Amino acid sequence: MAQRYTEFFISDIRHPTSEISPYLSMMKSYDNLVDALADLKQQGYTTDFNLAFDQIKCASTGVCLVPSQFDIVAHHRFEGDTDPGNSSVLYVIESHDGHIKGVLISAYGMYSDSLSDEMIRKLQMNEL
């Protein structure tokens, strides 16, 4: 059976007017990435983000957010059954204005594309 890690936190740096996400009050854990994505989509986390050098970007909508425009309200770690290299982190993301909610999936601890120092700090801050 795959090992599962679920962690919840509020970013140390939050926009002064942002409220705590309702997601945090639910404190869910998931057995696998597919179940997590399906449940989060039902909760309104519908934007699929990808990492770009100094921002996260949704390919289908063109929406881009720099680290100062979003919070990572939670993350979930998933490890493969047999290969620890088959691990991933699912970041649950909300824009400071509350209009954009989505997810970002990244290989655990590995960033194949080059990222800005600010983006690396944002992601690492939330993996601790």
C-alpha positions as CSV (number, residue, x, y, z in Angstrom):
1,M,0.0,0.0,0.0
2,A,1.3,3.5,-0.8
3,Q,2.4,5.6,2.0
4,R,0.4,8.8,2.5
5,Y,1.3,12.0,4.2
6,T,-1.2,14.8,4.8
7,E,-0.2,18.1,6.2
8,F,-2.2,21.2,6.8
9,F,-1.0,24.7,7.5
10,I,-1.5,28.3,6.8
11,S,1.4,30.1,5.0
12,D,3.5,32.2,7.2
13,I,3.0,35.1,4.8
14,R,-0.7,35.8,4.0
15,H,-2.2,38.7,2.3
16,P,-3.5,41.1,5.0
17,T,-7.1,41.0,3.8
18,S,-7.3,37.3,3.1
19,E,-9.4,35.1,5.3
20,I,-8.6,31.6,6.4
21,S,-9.8,29.2,3.7
22,P,-12.8,27.0,4.4
23,Y,-10.7,24.1,3.1
24,L,-8.7,24.2,6.3
25,S,-11.7,23.5,8.5
26,M,-12.3,20.2,6.7
27,M,-8.8,18.7,7.4
28,K,-9.1,15.8,4.9
29,S,-6.6,13.2,4.1
30,Y,-6.5,11.1,0.9
31,D,-5.3,7.6,0.0
32,N,-4.2,8.6,-3.4
33,L,-3.7,11.6,-5.8
34,V,-6.7,10.7,-7.9
35,D,-9.1,10.8,-5.0
36,A,-7.6,14.1,-3.7
37,L,-8.0,15.8,-7.1
38,A,-11.6,14.6,-7.5
39,D,-12.6,15.9,-4.0
40,L,-10.8,19.2,-4.4
41,K,-12.5,19.8,-7.7
42,Q,-15.8,19.3,-6.0
43,Q,-14.8,21.9,-3.5
44,G,-14.1,24.4,-6.2
45,Y,-10.3,23.9,-6.7
46,T,-10.7,23.7,-10.5
47,T,-7.7,25.5,-11.9
48,D,-4.8,23.2,-12.8
49,F,-1.6,25.1,-12.4
50,N,1.8,24.3,-13.8
51,L,5.2,25.7,-12.6
52,A,6.7,28.4,-14.7
53,F,10.0,30.1,-13.8
54,D,8.6,32.9,-11.5
55,Q,4.9,32.1,-11.5
56,I,2.3,29.4,-11.6
57,K,0.2,29.2,-14.8
58,C,-3.0,27.6,-16.0
59,A,-2.5,26.4,-19.6
60,S,-6.2,26.2,-20.4
61,T,-7.2,29.7,-19.1
62,G,-3.9,31.6,-19.3
63,V,-4.2,32.7,-15.6
64,C,-0.8,33.4,-14.1
65,L,0.0,34.1,-10.4
66,V,3.3,35.2,-9.0
67,P,4.2,34.0,-5.4
68,S,3.0,37.3,-3.9
69,Q,-0.5,36.7,-5.3
70,F,-1.4,33.3,-3.9
71,D,-1.3,31.2,-0.8
72,I,-0.7,27.5,-0.5
73,V,-3.4,26.7,2.0
74,A,-2.5,23.0,2.3
75,H,-0.4,20.3,0.7
76,H,-0.6,16.5,0.5
77,R,2.3,14.2,-0.1
78,F,1.9,10.9,-1.9
79,E,4.6,8.2,-2.3
80,G,4.6,5.3,-4.7
81,D,4.2,1.7,-3.6
82,T,7.6,0.5,-4.6
83,D,9.6,3.5,-5.9
84,P,10.3,6.4,-3.6
85,G,11.2,8.4,-6.7
86,N,7.6,8.1,-7.7
87,S,6.5,10.7,-5.1
88,S,4.5,13.8,-5.6
89,V,3.2,16.8,-3.7
90,L,-0.3,18.2,-4.3
91,Y,-0.4,21.9,-3.4
92,V,-3.9,23.5,-2.7
93,I,-3.8,27.1,-3.9
94,E,-5.9,30.1,-3.5
95,S,-5.4,33.6,-4.9
96,H,-5.3,36.4,-2.4
97,D,-8.5,37.9,-3.9
98,G,-10.3,34.6,-3.4
99,H,-11.4,34.4,-7.0
100,I,-9.0,31.6,-8.1
101,K,-8.8,28.2,-6.5
102,G,-6.7,25.4,-7.9
103,V,-4.1,22.8,-7.5
104,L,-0.4,22.3,-8.4
105,I,1.2,18.8,-8.6
106,S,4.9,18.6,-8.4
107,A,7.4,15.8,-8.0
108,Y,8.4,15.7,-4.4
109,G,11.5,17.8,-3.8
110,M,12.4,17.9,-7.4
111,Y,12.0,20.8,-9.8
112,S,13.0,19.8,-13.3
113,D,12.5,23.3,-14.7
114,S,14.4,26.2,-13.4
115,L,12.5,28.3,-10.9
116,S,13.0,31.7,-9.4
117,D,14.3,32.0,-5.9
118,E,11.0,33.4,-4.7
119,M,9.0,30.5,-6.2
120,I,11.4,28.0,-4.6
121,R,11.0,29.7,-1.2
122,K,7.2,29.7,-1.5
123,L,7.1,26.0,-2.3
124,Q,9.7,24.9,0.3
125,M,8.1,27.0,3.0
126,N,5.1,24.9,2.6
127,E,6.9,21.5,2.5
128,L,8.3,21.9,6.0
